[in-house]
Amino acid sequence: MYIVSSRLSVQIFWKGMSFMHSHLVAHEDLTTQNIMMDARPLYPQGWHFVDNNYSLDGNDHLTPLARIDNPVRYYIIDYDCSVHLKPGQPHLIQGDGGRDPDVPELMELHPFDPFKVDVFTVGNMLFKEFYRKYLGVDFLSVLINNMMAENPEHRPTAEMALAQWNKIKAIIKPSTAHNRLRKPDESMGERVVLNTVAVARQGLHGLRTLFRDDVSTLPHTTYQTNIKSSSQPTAW
């Protein structure tokens, strides 16, 4: 996985949460178990229904395509804990919340704001699945800390978190954004091999982008002139 891919994933989490909250819907269980990915762009030939590391017939081991070149869709599922409030209704409810055991206000039986629970849960998910697992994602630290504030009133709204993320994203250097996410326990051999593969993939991605941009900026009149001046069909 690359930092640019994690940036896209992070933005999707915040955009999805912000969209739901704008319609007064709080999910209450925005954990990894309820974030699904449509992996078809990474496995265009499909995968085995028992083990997605193997082909449909179970004979061949599959290597997924790079997510940096093949964007995927994410889906938020499992709304059995969610609540839909009416306009003007107080944002305090009674309940058990979702499966995140770390939400401070759910440790006692008091009314809580489900929207602030969502903010904490997403921050906790990003902490556990990105910040704690990979090197080079320090840019998430301040925002994660804000989202995981013990006092719910000190947490940003989903819209504020998205705005803060957009500011952070704007100052991340392009060279940094395309770095490979590294785990702290990688051996030197693993690091060399994975870095080499990452550099090769990044180079291919750059070439694809370059040619795609070149084609998209070709003057339309020049293209027509070239077609007219050719007496034979051109194979593209």
N, C-alpha and C positions, 0 to 999 in steps of 0.2 A: 504494500500500500504506500502511496505517496502522500505528502502533506497536502498537495492540491486536491487529492481525492477526499482526504479527511475534512478539508475546508468545505467541500461540496456537501458532505454528509452532515457536518455541523450546521451549515446554513439551512439544510432541509429540515432538521429537527426544530430549529428556531422558527422557521417560516411556518411549518405545520402547526406548532404550538400557538404562534401568534394568530394564525388564521382561525383556529378553533376558539381561542379566547375572544377574538373580535366578534364572534357569534354567540358569546356567553356560554360556550361549552368547555367544561374542564374535564380532562381525560381521567386524571387521578392515578394512572398506572403507566406512565410513560417510561417503562423499563425496556431493556434490550429484548426481552421476550415478546414485546409487542411492537417492535420495529422490524418489519419484514422487507426483504430485498428481492426484486425480480431479477434473477441472475441470467435470464436468457441472453442478453447481449454478451455476457462473458462465456457462455457455453452455447454457441449458435446451433450445434448439432444435438443439443439436449443432453441429459444425464440420466443415470440409473436411478430408479425410484427408491432404492434402498441406500445407496451410497453415491452422493453427487460427485465423487472423485473418479467415477468410472462411466464409460459410455453406456448408451441405452441397452446394449446387449450384455454389459458387464465384463467385456473382454479387454477393453483398452483403458489404460489410465489417462485421465484428462488433465490438461494444464489450462487453467482459465486464461482468457485474454486479459490484457491489462485494463484496469478500470479507468486509467487516465485517457485511454483512447476509446473506450466503450462505456459511456455513461449509463448508469442503471437507475431504476426507479425505486423509491422507498415508500412503504405503506405503513400507516399507523393502524393497528388493529385492536380488537378486544375492548369494546366500549361498555362492558358490563358494569364497570365502576364509575362511569362518567355521569356527570350531572349537567343539565341544561337549565340555566337560571333565566328568569324573566327580566326584561329591562327594569332597572330600578330596584330589583330585589337585592337585599343585603348579601354580601359575599361570605357568609358564615353558615356552615352546615354541620350536621352531625353525621358520623359514619366511621368506617374502619380504614378508608383509604385503599391504596393498592399494595403491591408486594414489596415495595422499597422499605426495608426495616430501619432506615437511617433518618427518616423525616422526623425532626424534633417534635413538632406539634402533634404528631400521631401517637406519641408515646404516652400521652395522657388522654383521658376521655373528656375533651373539651371541644366546643365548636371550632372549626378551622376554615381557612380560606382555601378552597380547592385549587384556585388559580395559582396561589403561591406554592401549593404542594407540587403542582406540575413544574414550576420553575426550579424548585429544589431537586426534584427527581431527574430532570434533564441535566442539570448541573452535576449531579452525582453520577449519572450514567457517563457523561463526558469525562469526569474525573477517573472513573474506574476503567473505562474502555479505551481511553486515549491518553490522558495525562499521566496516569500511573503505569501504563504499559510501554509507552514509547518515549524516546528522546526527541528533543527538538520541537516540542509543542508548548514551550514556556509561554507563548503568547496567549494561551488559554487561561493562565493561572488567575489573573485578576478577576476576569469575568466569572470563572467557576467559583471563586471565593465569594463573590457578590451573590451569585445564584444560590449558594449553599449557606448563606447567613443563617445563624441559629434563630434569630428573630425574623419571622415572616415579613414584618413591616419594613425590614431593611433590605429585602430582596427586590430586584427590579421586576417590573411587569414583563410579560413575554415580548411586548413591542419594544420596551426599553432595552432588553437583552439583545434583540435583533439589531437595534440601532448601534449598540455598543460593539457587537460583532462586526458590523459593516465598517466601523471606524478601524477596528483592529485589522481586518482583512485588507483595507486600503493601504496600510503601511507595511505589509509583508512583502519583502522583495520577491520578484518573480523567480530568481535563482533559488531562494529558500523554499518557495512554494512547490517547486518540483523535486525537492529532496526526498529521498526514500525515508520512510519512518523506520527508525532502528530501535530494536529492543535492547535494553541495557545488558542482558545476559548473552549477547551474541559473542561467539568465539571469533578470533582474528580471521580464521579461515572462512567462516560463514560470512563475515563482514566483507572480505575481499570479493568473494563470489557474488554475493547479493548486490554489492555496489557496482560491480562490473555489469551485471545484468541490468541494473537500474539505469546506468549511463547509456547502455545500448538502447534500451527502450525509450529513454528520454530523447536520444538522437533521432530515432525513428519517428517519434511523436513530433519533433521539431520539423523534420522533413515533410511529413504529411501536412502539417499546418502551413508550412511555407508554400507547398504546391497548391493546397486548397485555397489559400489567400491569393496566390497568383492567378488561378483560374477565375476566382470570383471577381477580380479587378480588371480582367481583360476587357477593353472597350468593345462594345457590341458591334460597332460599325467595322472595326478591324476584323472581327470574326467573320462577318458576312462577306467582306472583301476577299478574305482568304478562301472561303468556300467557292465564291464565284470564279476565282482565278484558277481553280484546280479543275482539270478535265477529268480526273479520276476520283471516285469516292475515297474519302479519307477514313482510315480506321483509327479510332481513338482508343 
